Amino acid sequence: MVFDVVVEVTLRPGIADPQGATIERALPALGFDGVSGVAVGKSIRFSLESTDEAAARAEVEDLCGRFLSNPVIEDSAVSLTRVGS
């Protein structure tokens, strides 16, 4: 089976987000008032071949913990969609 994978990586609560803060401070000067809580993260997309969804999810979770995110300061959310039937 082939799965389309989307991994959303965000900073954990309490971790400083200087990029998000810079964007938030710049928005009023650009005419965007009332915007708050800006957070910057990353989205990683790829395809994965695996025997089933549980095995695919386990592999992606391992990949996140070892390579795609820093588990000390970042959280990751995994979405899997089976390709085809």
FIZAZA-438362 format. One line per field, with one value per atom (N, C-alpha, C): residue in three letters; chain; x, z negated, y. Coordinates in Angstrom, 1 decimal. Atoms other than C-alpha are relative to their C-alpha. Layout:
N
resn	[Ala	...]
chain	[A	...]
c1	[X	...]
c3	[Z	...]
c2	[Y	...]
END
This chain:
85
resn	[Met	Met	Met	Val	Val	Val	Phe	Phe	Phe	Asp	Asp	Asp	Val	Val	Val	Val	Val	Val	Val	Val	Val	Glu	Glu	Glu	Val	Val	Val	Thr	Thr	Thr	Leu	Leu	Leu	Arg	Arg	Arg	Pro	Pro	Pro	Gly	Gly	Gly	Ile	Ile	Ile	Ala	Ala	Ala	Asp	Asp	Asp	Pro	Pro	Pro	Gln	Gln	Gln	Gly	Gly	Gly	Ala	Ala	Ala	Thr	Thr	Thr	Ile	Ile	Ile	Glu	Glu	Glu	Arg	Arg	Arg	Ala	Ala	Ala	Leu	Leu	Leu	Pro	Pro	Pro	Ala	Ala	Ala	Leu	Leu	Leu	Gly	Gly	Gly	Phe	Phe	Phe	Asp	Asp	Asp	Gly	Gly	Gly	Val	Val	Val	Ser	Ser	Ser	Gly	Gly	Gly	Val	Val	Val	Ala	Ala	Ala	Val	Val	Val	Gly	Gly	Gly	Lys	Lys	Lys	Ser	Ser	Ser	Ile	Ile	Ile	Arg	Arg	Arg	Phe	Phe	Phe	Ser	Ser	Ser	Leu	Leu	Leu	Glu	Glu	Glu	Ser	Ser	Ser	Thr	Thr	Thr	Asp	Asp	Asp	Glu	Glu	Glu	Ala	Ala	Ala	Ala	Ala	Ala	Ala	Ala	Ala	Arg	Arg	Arg	Ala	Ala	Ala	Glu	Glu	Glu	Val	Val	Val	Glu	Glu	Glu	Asp	Asp	Asp	Leu	Leu	Leu	Cys	Cys	Cys	Gly	Gly	Gly	Arg	Arg	Arg	Phe	Phe	Phe	Leu	Leu	Leu	Ser	Ser	Ser	Asn	Asn	Asn	Pro	Pro	Pro	Val	Val	Val	Ile	Ile	Ile	Glu	Glu	Glu	Asp	Asp	Asp	Ser	Ser	Ser	Ala	Ala	Ala	Val	Val	Val	Ser	Ser	Ser	Leu	Leu	Leu	Thr	Thr	Thr	Arg	Arg	Arg	Val	Val	Val	Gly	Gly	Gly	Ser	Ser	Ser]
chain	[A	A	A	A	A	A	A	A	A	A	A	A	A	A	A	A	A	A	A	A	A	A	A	A	A	A	A	A	A	A	A	A	A	A	A	A	A	A	A	A	A	A	A	A	A	A	A	A	A	A	A	A	A	A	A	A	A	A	A	A	A	A	A	A	A	A	A	A	A	A	A	A	A	A	A	A	A	A	A	A	A	A	A	A	A	A	A	A	A	A	A	A	A	A	A	A	A	A	A	A	A	A	A	A	A	A	A	A	A	A	A	A	A	A	A	A	A	A	A	A	A	A	A	A	A	A	A	A	A	A	A	A	A	A	A	A	A	A	A	A	A	A	A	A	A	A	A	A	A	A	A	A	A	A	A	A	A	A	A	A	A	A	A	A	A	A	A	A	A	A	A	A	A	A	A	A	A	A	A	A	A	A	A	A	A	A	A	A	A	A	A	A	A	A	A	A	A	A	A	A	A	A	A	A	A	A	A	A	A	A	A	A	A	A	A	A	A	A	A	A	A	A	A	A	A	A	A	A	A	A	A	A	A	A	A	A	A	A	A	A	A	A	A	A	A	A	A	A	A	A	A	A	A	A	A]
c1	[0.8	0.0	0.9	-0.7	1.1	-0.9	0.7	0.2	0.6	-0.5	0.5	0.0	-0.2	1.9	0.2	-0.2	1.7	0.4	-0.5	3.8	0.0	0.0	3.0	0.9	-0.9	5.8	-0.2	0.2	5.2	0.8	-0.7	7.0	-0.9	0.8	5.9	-0.4	0.4	4.1	1.1	-1.1	6.5	1.3	-1.3	9.2	-0.1	0.1	10.0	0.0	0.2	9.0	0.3	-0.4	11.0	-0.5	0.6	9.8	-1.5	1.4	6.2	-0.2	0.1	6.8	0.3	-0.4	8.5	-1.2	1.1	5.6	-1.1	1.1	3.0	0.3	-0.3	4.8	-0.1	0.0	5.0	-1.4	1.3	1.4	-0.8	0.7	-0.1	0.5	-0.6	2.3	-0.4	0.5	1.0	-1.5	1.4	-2.6	-0.8	0.7	-3.5	0.0	0.2	-4.8	-0.8	0.8	-6.2	0.5	-0.5	-4.0	0.9	-0.8	-2.5	0.3	-0.3	-1.0	0.7	-0.7	1.2	1.0	-1.0	3.2	0.5	-0.6	5.6	0.4	-0.4	6.1	0.5	-0.3	6.9	-0.9	0.9	4.9	0.9	-0.8	6.6	-0.9	0.9	4.9	0.8	-0.7	6.0	-1.0	0.7	4.7	0.8	-0.6	5.4	-0.6	0.5	5.0	0.1	0.0	4.0	-1.0	0.9	2.1	-1.4	1.4	-0.8	0.2	-0.1	-1.7	0.7	-0.7	-0.5	1.5	-1.4	2.9	0.5	-0.4	3.1	0.0	0.0	2.1	1.2	-1.1	4.7	1.3	-1.2	7.4	0.2	0.0	6.5	0.3	-0.2	6.4	1.5	-1.4	9.9	0.8	-0.7	11.1	-0.1	0.1	9.7	0.9	-0.8	11.4	1.5	-1.5	14.8	0.5	-0.6	15.0	-0.8	0.8	12.1	-0.3	0.2	11.6	0.9	-0.8	13.4	-1.0	1.0	11.3	0.1	-0.1	12.7	-0.8	0.7	11.2	-1.1	1.0	8.8	-1.0	1.0	5.6	-0.3	0.3	4.6	-1.3	1.3	1.2	0.1	-0.1	1.0	-1.4	1.2	-1.8	0.4	-0.3	-1.9	-1.3	1.1	-4.1	0.5	-0.3	-4.1	-0.2	0.1	-3.4	-0.6	0.6	-5.6	-1.0	1.0	-7.9	0.6]
c3	[0.0	0.0	0.0	0.0	0.7	-0.7	0.7	-1.6	0.3	0.0	-1.2	-1.4	1.4	-4.4	-0.1	0.3	-5.8	-1.5	1.3	-8.9	-0.3	0.4	-10.6	-1.3	1.1	-13.0	-0.6	0.7	-15.6	-1.2	1.2	-18.5	-1.2	1.2	-21.9	-0.8	0.8	-24.2	-0.9	0.9	-26.1	0.7	-0.8	-23.4	0.8	-0.7	-22.0	1.5	-1.4	-18.4	0.6	-0.5	-17.1	1.4	-1.4	-13.5	-0.1	0.2	-14.6	-0.6	0.7	-16.9	1.0	-1.0	-14.0	1.0	-0.9	-11.7	-0.6	0.7	-14.3	-0.2	0.2	-15.0	1.3	-1.3	-11.3	0.6	-0.6	-10.4	-0.1	0.1	-11.8	1.0	-0.9	-9.7	1.5	-1.4	-6.6	0.1	-0.1	-7.5	-0.5	0.5	-9.2	-1.5	1.4	-12.6	-0.6	0.6	-15.1	0.1	-0.2	-14.2	-1.2	1.2	-17.2	0.0	0.1	-18.1	1.2	-1.2	-15.0	-0.4	0.3	-15.1	1.4	-1.2	-12.5	-0.2	0.1	-11.9	1.4	-1.3	-9.0	0.4	-0.6	-6.8	0.9	-0.8	-5.3	0.6	-0.8	-2.6	0.8	-0.8	-1.1	0.2	-0.2	0.1	-0.7	0.7	-1.8	0.4	-0.2	-0.9	-1.2	1.3	-3.8	0.2	0.0	-4.5	-0.4	0.4	-6.3	-0.7	0.6	-8.0	-1.3	1.3	-11.4	0.1	-0.3	-10.1	0.6	-0.6	-8.1	-1.0	1.1	-11.1	-0.9	0.9	-13.3	0.7	-0.7	-10.6	0.0	-0.1	-10.2	-1.4	1.4	-14.0	-0.4	0.2	-14.2	0.7	-0.8	-11.4	-0.6	0.7	-13.2	-1.2	1.2	-16.4	0.2	-0.3	-14.8	1.0	-1.1	-11.9	0.3	-0.6	-10.9	-1.1	1.1	-14.3	-1.1	1.3	-17.5	-1.1	1.0	-20.1	-1.3	1.3	-22.9	0.1	-0.1	-21.5	1.0	-1.1	-18.7	-0.2	-0.1	-18.4	1.5	-1.4	-15.2	0.0	-0.3	-13.9	1.3	-1.2	-11.3	0.6	-0.7	-8.7	1.2	-1.0	-6.4	0.9	-0.9	-3.3	1.0	-0.9	-1.4	1.5	-1.4	2.3	0.8	-0.8	4.7	-0.9	0.8	3.6	-0.4]
c2	[-1.2	0.0	1.2	-1.3	3.6	1.0	-1.0	6.4	1.4	-1.4	10.2	0.4	-0.3	11.5	1.5	-1.4	15.0	0.1	-0.1	15.8	1.5	-1.4	19.2	0.1	-0.1	20.2	1.4	-1.3	23.0	0.0	-0.2	24.4	-0.4	0.4	23.0	1.3	-1.2	25.4	0.4	-0.5	27.7	0.2	-0.2	27.6	1.3	-1.3	31.0	-0.2	0.1	31.5	1.4	-1.3	34.5	0.3	-0.3	34.1	0.4	-0.3	34.1	1.4	-1.4	37.2	1.1	-1.0	39.1	0.2	-0.2	38.4	0.7	-0.7	39.4	1.5	-1.4	42.7	0.8	-0.7	43.5	0.2	0.0	42.9	1.3	-1.2	46.1	1.1	-1.0	48.2	-0.3	0.4	46.3	0.1	-0.2	47.1	-1.2	1.2	43.8	0.1	-0.1	44.7	-1.2	1.0	42.3	-1.4	1.4	39.3	-0.2	0.4	37.5	-1.5	1.4	34.2	-0.6	0.5	33.9	-1.0	1.0	30.7	-0.6	0.5	29.4	-1.4	1.4	25.7	-0.5	0.5	23.4	-1.2	1.1	21.0	-0.9	1.0	17.9	-1.0	0.9	15.9	-1.0	1.0	12.6	-1.2	1.3	9.2	-1.1	1.1	6.0	-1.3	1.3	2.4	-0.9	0.8	0.1	-1.1	1.2	-3.1	0.4	-0.5	-1.3	1.3	-1.4	2.0	0.0	0.0	1.0	-0.1	0.0	0.1	1.3	-1.3	3.3	1.0	-1.0	5.4	-0.2	0.3	3.7	0.4	-0.4	4.3	1.5	-1.4	7.9	0.6	-0.5	8.5	-0.2	0.3	6.9	1.0	-0.9	9.1	1.4	-1.3	12.2	0.1	-0.1	11.4	-0.1	0.1	10.6	1.0	-0.9	13.1	1.2	-1.1	15.3	1.1	-1.0	17.1	-0.2	0.0	17.9	-0.3	0.3	16.1	0.7	-0.7	18.2	1.3	-1.3	21.5	0.0	0.0	20.4	-1.1	1.1	18.4	-0.2	0.3	16.6	-0.7	0.7	15.6	-0.6	0.8	12.9	-0.2	0.4	12.5	-0.9	1.0	9.5	-0.1	0.2	9.1	-1.1	1.1	5.8	0.4	-0.3	6.3	-1.2	1.1	4.3	-0.8	0.8	1.5	-1.4]
END
